[in-house]
Amino acid sequence: MKILNRDSFLFGILIALILPALSFGVLFGLNSLIRQLFNFETFLTVFRLLLLSLVLNLLLLRYYLVARKFEKSGKGVLLITFALTLIFFIYHFLK
């Protein structure tokens, strides 16, 4: 956990890009595993999985801004979270 104790704008951007990618991979894998093992169609589509993977960024944002008082890292996380959410909705509604 010592690596998360940095107050840097670029570090906030980097961690905010990595966390949703990792969480999407885990959620997608679990979703696929449930469908294959139990022959059960889940309600989680790829779009819902993408949006759900962004929720962890909100927890990360709260950690940096409220608990640690790291404003620079929090601003980086906020920027990327806002941008990814905006891209998600633009892509979803234009599709």
CNS distance restraints for C-alpha pairs under 8 A (distance, minus, plus):
assign (resid   1 and name CA) (resid   5 and name CA) 7.28 0.50 0.50
assign (resid   6 and name CA) (resid  11 and name CA) 7.21 0.50 0.50
assign (resid   6 and name CA) (resid  70 and name CA) 7.69 0.50 0.50
assign (resid   6 and name CA) (resid  73 and name CA) 7.26 0.50 0.50
assign (resid   7 and name CA) (resid  11 and name CA) 7.42 0.50 0.50
assign (resid   7 and name CA) (resid  12 and name CA) 7.80 0.50 0.50
assign (resid   7 and name CA) (resid  70 and name CA) 5.26 0.50 0.50
assign (resid   7 and name CA) (resid  71 and name CA) 7.01 0.50 0.50
assign (resid   7 and name CA) (resid  72 and name CA) 5.54 0.50 0.50
assign (resid   7 and name CA) (resid  73 and name CA) 5.08 0.50 0.50
assign (resid   8 and name CA) (resid  12 and name CA) 6.27 0.50 0.50
assign (resid   8 and name CA) (resid  72 and name CA) 5.17 0.50 0.50
assign (resid   8 and name CA) (resid  73 and name CA) 4.95 0.50 0.50
assign (resid   8 and name CA) (resid  76 and name CA) 7.95 0.50 0.50
assign (resid   9 and name CA) (resid  13 and name CA) 6.38 0.50 0.50
assign (resid   9 and name CA) (resid  72 and name CA) 4.70 0.50 0.50
assign (resid   9 and name CA) (resid  73 and name CA) 4.77 0.50 0.50
assign (resid   9 and name CA) (resid  74 and name CA) 7.60 0.50 0.50
assign (resid   9 and name CA) (resid  75 and name CA) 6.59 0.50 0.50
assign (resid   9 and name CA) (resid  76 and name CA) 4.91 0.50 0.50
assign (resid  10 and name CA) (resid  14 and name CA) 6.12 0.50 0.50
assign (resid  10 and name CA) (resid  73 and name CA) 7.33 0.50 0.50
assign (resid  10 and name CA) (resid  76 and name CA) 6.55 0.50 0.50
assign (resid  11 and name CA) (resid  15 and name CA) 6.09 0.50 0.50
assign (resid  11 and name CA) (resid  73 and name CA) 6.25 0.50 0.50
assign (resid  11 and name CA) (resid  76 and name CA) 7.37 0.50 0.50
assign (resid  12 and name CA) (resid  16 and name CA) 5.97 0.50 0.50
assign (resid  12 and name CA) (resid  72 and name CA) 7.27 0.50 0.50
assign (resid  12 and name CA) (resid  73 and name CA) 4.09 0.50 0.50
assign (resid  12 and name CA) (resid  74 and name CA) 6.26 0.50 0.50
assign (resid  12 and name CA) (resid  75 and name CA) 7.10 0.50 0.50
assign (resid  12 and name CA) (resid  76 and name CA) 4.34 0.50 0.50
assign (resid  12 and name CA) (resid  77 and name CA) 4.91 0.50 0.50
assign (resid  13 and name CA) (resid  17 and name CA) 6.27 0.50 0.50
assign (resid  13 and name CA) (resid  73 and name CA) 7.43 0.50 0.50
assign (resid  13 and name CA) (resid  76 and name CA) 4.55 0.50 0.50
assign (resid  13 and name CA) (resid  77 and name CA) 5.44 0.50 0.50
assign (resid  13 and name CA) (resid  79 and name CA) 7.48 0.50 0.50
assign (resid  13 and name CA) (resid  80 and name CA) 6.13 0.50 0.50
assign (resid  14 and name CA) (resid  18 and name CA) 6.28 0.50 0.50
assign (resid  15 and name CA) (resid  19 and name CA) 6.00 0.50 0.50
assign (resid  15 and name CA) (resid  77 and name CA) 7.38 0.50 0.50
assign (resid  16 and name CA) (resid  20 and name CA) 6.93 0.50 0.50
assign (resid  16 and name CA) (resid  57 and name CA) 6.22 0.50 0.50
assign (resid  16 and name CA) (resid  60 and name CA) 7.95 0.50 0.50
assign (resid  16 and name CA) (resid  76 and name CA) 7.46 0.50 0.50
assign (resid  16 and name CA) (resid  77 and name CA) 5.08 0.50 0.50
assign (resid  16 and name CA) (resid  80 and name CA) 6.18 0.50 0.50
assign (resid  16 and name CA) (resid  81 and name CA) 6.92 0.50 0.50
assign (resid  17 and name CA) (resid  21 and name CA) 6.70 0.50 0.50
assign (resid  17 and name CA) (resid  80 and name CA) 6.97 0.50 0.50
assign (resid  18 and name CA) (resid  22 and name CA) 6.23 0.50 0.50
assign (resid  19 and name CA) (resid  23 and name CA) 6.09 0.50 0.50
assign (resid  19 and name CA) (resid  56 and name CA) 7.23 0.50 0.50
assign (resid  19 and name CA) (resid  57 and name CA) 7.07 0.50 0.50
assign (resid  20 and name CA) (resid  24 and name CA) 5.86 0.50 0.50
assign (resid  20 and name CA) (resid  50 and name CA) 8.00 0.50 0.50
assign (resid  20 and name CA) (resid  53 and name CA) 5.01 0.50 0.50
assign (resid  20 and name CA) (resid  54 and name CA) 5.55 0.50 0.50
assign (resid  20 and name CA) (resid  56 and name CA) 6.92 0.50 0.50
assign (resid  20 and name CA) (resid  57 and name CA) 6.97 0.50 0.50
assign (resid  21 and name CA) (resid  25 and name CA) 6.25 0.50 0.50
assign (resid  21 and name CA) (resid  53 and name CA) 7.49 0.50 0.50
assign (resid  22 and name CA) (resid  26 and name CA) 6.32 0.50 0.50
assign (resid  23 and name CA) (resid  27 and name CA) 6.02 0.50 0.50
assign (resid  23 and name CA) (resid  53 and name CA) 5.40 0.50 0.50
assign (resid  23 and name CA) (resid  56 and name CA) 7.85 0.50 0.50
assign (resid  24 and name CA) (resid  28 and name CA) 5.83 0.50 0.50
assign (resid  24 and name CA) (resid  49 and name CA) 6.40 0.50 0.50
assign (resid  24 and name CA) (resid  50 and name CA) 6.22 0.50 0.50
assign (resid  24 and name CA) (resid  52 and name CA) 7.89 0.50 0.50
assign (resid  24 and name CA) (resid  53 and name CA) 5.22 0.50 0.50
assign (resid  25 and name CA) (resid  29 and name CA) 6.03 0.50 0.50
assign (resid  26 and name CA) (resid  30 and name CA) 6.14 0.50 0.50
assign (resid  27 and name CA) (resid  31 and name CA) 6.00 0.50 0.50
assign (resid  27 and name CA) (resid  49 and name CA) 6.73 0.50 0.50
assign (resid  27 and name CA) (resid  53 and name CA) 7.73 0.50 0.50
assign (resid  28 and name CA) (resid  32 and name CA) 6.11 0.50 0.50
assign (resid  28 and name CA) (resid  46 and name CA) 7.77 0.50 0.50
assign (resid  28 and name CA) (resid  49 and name CA) 6.92 0.50 0.50
assign (resid  29 and name CA) (resid  33 and name CA) 6.05 0.50 0.50
assign (resid  30 and name CA) (resid  34 and name CA) 6.11 0.50 0.50
assign (resid  31 and name CA) (resid  35 and name CA) 6.30 0.50 0.50
assign (resid  31 and name CA) (resid  42 and name CA) 7.20 0.50 0.50
assign (resid  31 and name CA) (resid  44 and name CA) 7.41 0.50 0.50
assign (resid  32 and name CA) (resid  36 and name CA) 6.18 0.50 0.50
assign (resid  33 and name CA) (resid  37 and name CA) 5.91 0.50 0.50
assign (resid  34 and name CA) (resid  38 and name CA) 5.80 0.50 0.50
assign (resid  34 and name CA) (resid  39 and name CA) 7.38 0.50 0.50
assign (resid  34 and name CA) (resid  40 and name CA) 6.78 0.50 0.50
assign (resid  34 and name CA) (resid  42 and name CA) 7.89 0.50 0.50
assign (resid  35 and name CA) (resid  39 and name CA) 5.05 0.50 0.50
assign (resid  35 and name CA) (resid  40 and name CA) 4.83 0.50 0.50
assign (resid  35 and name CA) (resid  41 and name CA) 5.71 0.50 0.50
assign (resid  35 and name CA) (resid  42 and name CA) 6.80 0.50 0.50
assign (resid  36 and name CA) (resid  40 and name CA) 7.35 0.50 0.50
assign (resid  44 and name CA) (resid  48 and name CA) 5.66 0.50 0.50
assign (resid  44 and name CA) (resid  49 and name CA) 6.21 0.50 0.50
assign (resid  45 and name CA) (resid  49 and name CA) 6.20 0.50 0.50
assign (resid  46 and name CA) (resid  50 and name CA) 6.15 0.50 0.50
assign (resid  47 and name CA) (resid  51 and name CA) 6.30 0.50 0.50
assign (resid  47 and name CA) (resid  92 and name CA) 7.63 0.50 0.50
assign (resid  48 and name CA) (resid  52 and name CA) 5.99 0.50 0.50
assign (resid  49 and name CA) (resid  53 and name CA) 6.08 0.50 0.50
assign (resid  50 and name CA) (resid  54 and name CA) 6.76 0.50 0.50
assign (resid  50 and name CA) (resid  88 and name CA) 7.94 0.50 0.50
assign (resid  51 and name CA) (resid  55 and name CA) 7.15 0.50 0.50
assign (resid  51 and name CA) (resid  85 and name CA) 7.56 0.50 0.50
assign (resid  51 and name CA) (resid  88 and name CA) 7.50 0.50 0.50
assign (resid  52 and name CA) (resid  56 and name CA) 7.93 0.50 0.50
assign (resid  53 and name CA) (resid  57 and name CA) 7.91 0.50 0.50
assign (resid  54 and name CA) (resid  58 and name CA) 7.15 0.50 0.50
assign (resid  54 and name CA) (resid  81 and name CA) 6.99 0.50 0.50
assign (resid  54 and name CA) (resid  84 and name CA) 7.93 0.50 0.50
assign (resid  54 and name CA) (resid  85 and name CA) 7.54 0.50 0.50
assign (resid  55 and name CA) (resid  59 and name CA) 6.86 0.50 0.50
assign (resid  56 and name CA) (resid  60 and name CA) 6.22 0.50 0.50
assign (resid  57 and name CA) (resid  61 and name CA) 5.94 0.50 0.50
assign (resid  57 and name CA) (resid  77 and name CA) 6.99 0.50 0.50
assign (resid  57 and name CA) (resid  81 and name CA) 6.40 0.50 0.50
assign (resid  58 and name CA) (resid  62 and name CA) 6.25 0.50 0.50
assign (resid  58 and name CA) (resid  81 and name CA) 7.64 0.50 0.50
assign (resid  59 and name CA) (resid  63 and name CA) 6.19 0.50 0.50
assign (resid  60 and name CA) (resid  64 and name CA) 6.31 0.50 0.50
assign (resid  60 and name CA) (resid  77 and name CA) 7.50 0.50 0.50
assign (resid  61 and name CA) (resid  65 and name CA) 6.06 0.50 0.50
assign (resid  61 and name CA) (resid  74 and name CA) 5.54 0.50 0.50
assign (resid  61 and name CA) (resid  77 and name CA) 5.96 0.50 0.50
assign (resid  61 and name CA) (resid  78 and name CA) 6.51 0.50 0.50
assign (resid  62 and name CA) (resid  66 and name CA) 5.41 0.50 0.50
assign (resid  62 and name CA) (resid  67 and name CA) 6.92 0.50 0.50
assign (resid  62 and name CA) (resid  74 and name CA) 7.90 0.50 0.50
assign (resid  63 and name CA) (resid  67 and name CA) 5.02 0.50 0.50
assign (resid  63 and name CA) (resid  68 and name CA) 6.24 0.50 0.50
assign (resid  64 and name CA) (resid  68 and name CA) 5.06 0.50 0.50
assign (resid  64 and name CA) (resid  69 and name CA) 5.89 0.50 0.50
assign (resid  64 and name CA) (resid  70 and name CA) 5.23 0.50 0.50
assign (resid  64 and name CA) (resid  71 and name CA) 7.02 0.50 0.50
assign (resid  64 and name CA) (resid  73 and name CA) 6.55 0.50 0.50
assign (resid  64 and name CA) (resid  74 and name CA) 5.13 0.50 0.50
assign (resid  65 and name CA) (resid  69 and name CA) 4.84 0.50 0.50
assign (resid  65 and name CA) (resid  70 and name CA) 5.65 0.50 0.50
assign (resid  65 and name CA) (resid  71 and name CA) 5.83 0.50 0.50
assign (resid  65 and name CA) (resid  74 and name CA) 5.34 0.50 0.50
assign (resid  70 and name CA) (resid  74 and name CA) 6.08 0.50 0.50
assign (resid  71 and name CA) (resid  75 and name CA) 6.00 0.50 0.50
assign (resid  72 and name CA) (resid  76 and name CA) 6.42 0.50 0.50
assign (resid  73 and name CA) (resid  77 and name CA) 6.29 0.50 0.50
assign (resid  74 and name CA) (resid  78 and name CA) 6.04 0.50 0.50
assign (resid  75 and name CA) (resid  79 and name CA) 6.06 0.50 0.50
assign (resid  76 and name CA) (resid  80 and name CA) 6.35 0.50 0.50
assign (resid  77 and name CA) (resid  81 and name CA) 5.98 0.50 0.50
assign (resid  78 and name CA) (resid  82 and name CA) 5.99 0.50 0.50
assign (resid  79 and name CA) (resid  83 and name CA) 6.11 0.50 0.50
assign (resid  80 and name CA) (resid  84 and name CA) 5.95 0.50 0.50
assign (resid  81 and name CA) (resid  85 and name CA) 6.05 0.50 0.50
assign (resid  82 and name CA) (resid  86 and name CA) 6.06 0.50 0.50
assign (resid  83 and name CA) (resid  87 and name CA) 6.08 0.50 0.50
assign (resid  84 and name CA) (resid  88 and name CA) 5.99 0.50 0.50
assign (resid  85 and name CA) (resid  89 and name CA) 6.29 0.50 0.50
assign (resid  86 and name CA) (resid  90 and name CA) 6.12 0.50 0.50
assign (resid  87 and name CA) (resid  91 and name CA) 5.98 0.50 0.50
assign (resid  88 and name CA) (resid  92 and name CA) 5.96 0.50 0.50
assign (resid  89 and name CA) (resid  93 and name CA) 5.98 0.50 0.50
assign (resid  90 and name CA) (resid  94 and name CA) 6.01 0.50 0.50
assign (resid  91 and name CA) (resid  95 and name CA) 6.01 0.50 0.50
